[in-house]
Amino acid sequence: MLSHEILIRPVVTEKNSALSEENKYVFEVHLDANKIEIGRAVAEIFNVQVKSVNVLKVPGKSRVWRR
């Protein structure tokens, strides 16, 4: 996978903006990517040295259809 295929988009929220002050950034990534691939993609695209990568899988909300 190419680096631009691994990183889909940055996640911009108020909480993540506060994390950026601590030099921590949040991205939506491809489901098949592992920590090593994510770290390499970030280092390649942004020309930075990555200290660590944390991955969290968040399931979508279940929807209830009622009348």
N, C-alpha and C positions, 0 to 999 in steps of 0.2 A: 504494500500500500504506500502511496505517496504521502508526504507530510501534509499537503493541503487536503487530502482525503481523510486523514485521521482527525484533524481539528475541524469541526464543523462550524462552530461559531462561539464567540465569547458570550458568557451569561452575564448580563448587566442588570443588577439589582442593587438596592440600597445596601444590603448586607455585604455583597461582593465588592462594592465600592469602598467600604470600610476595610475589607481585607487587602485591597490594593495598597493601602498605606503601609501594610506590613510586608509588602512585596509578595503577596499571594494572589494568584489569579485563577479564575474559574472558566472552564471551557466545556462546551458540549462536544463529545468525541464519538467516534464510530464505535458501535457496540462490540466489534471484534478486536479492537485495539487493546493491547496490554500496557502495563506501566512503562516498560522499556521503550516501546514504540511511541507512546505519548511524550515521554521525556525527550526522545530524540527529535520528534517533530517540533516541539516548542523550542528546543535549542537551535534547530536549523532555521526555523522561520524568523525568530526574534533575536538571534545572535546573542543568547544569554547562556549562562551555566546553570543548569537545573540541579538543585540540591535534593529535592524529593518530589514524588508524585503520589497523591492520594486519589483513589478512585472510589466512586460511590454510585451504585445503580439505584435509581429512583423509579419505582413503578408508577405508571400513570394512575390517575384517580379513576375509581370505578364510577360509572354513571348509572343512575336509576331513572327509568322512564316511567312516568305516571301520568294518569289522566285526571 
